[in-house]
């Protein structure tokens, strides 16, 4: 599979556009383990971004680096709105 030619600054711009919006996050944990959740992108920082999951049983936030998005182990996309 050939990946698109992106760079880290393009990934940062894309993530910054999702700030304080609902996003769907898919995390590849390795060995055929995948975690998916929906949450609010609550923080955008120079080296990482944070997502606050909507699940009430999950305490705290999760943080990911832009490099994880660039290499494909984390995927972030806007959540589908219920219309």
N, C-alpha and C positions, 0 to 999 in steps of 0.2 A: 504494500500500500504506500503510495506516495503522498506525503503530507504537503500542505500548502506552504509557501515560502513566507513565513511571518518572522518578525523580530520582536524582541522584548518590549520595545516602545509601543508597537502596535497592540500588543496584548494589554499593556497598562492602559492605553486609551480606551480600548473596548471595555475593560473591567470598570474603569472610571465612569463610563456612561451608564452602568447599572447601579450606581451608588444610591442607596436607600430605596431600592426597588426589590420586588420579589424575584428570586432567581431559582432555577433548578440546578442542583449540583450533582455531578456524577463523579465518584472517586474510585479509581482502580486501585485496589489494595493488594493486588498480586495473587497468583495462584487461583485464578478464576473467581476471585471475591470482588464484588462491586457493591458500593454503598451509594444509594440515591436518596436525596432529601430535598425539600423545598425550604427556603428561608429568605431572610432579608440581608442584603449585602450592607453591612453596618459600618464598615471601615475600609478606607483605601489609604494605604501607606506607601512609602517609597519602595520597600522591599517585599511587602505582602499585603493581603487583603483578608478581611474577616467576614464570616457569614454567621448570622444568628438563626439557627433552625427554628421552624414553626412548631416542632414537636414539643409539647409541654413536659414530657418526661426527660428530655435532653437538657441538661443544665449547662449554661455557658455558651461560648462561641467556638467556632472552628476557624483556624487560620491556614491560609495556603499561600505559597509563593507564586510569583508570576512565571517562574521557570517550570513549575509543575503543570501549569496550563499550557505553556509553550511545548513541552515534551509530550503532552497528551495524557498524563496520569490523572489530571483533574479537568473536568469540562464544566463550564458555566454558561448558562443561557437564560434569557428572560423567561419567567414563568408564564404559562398560558393563562390568560385571564378568563374567568367564567363569565360568559356573556349570555 
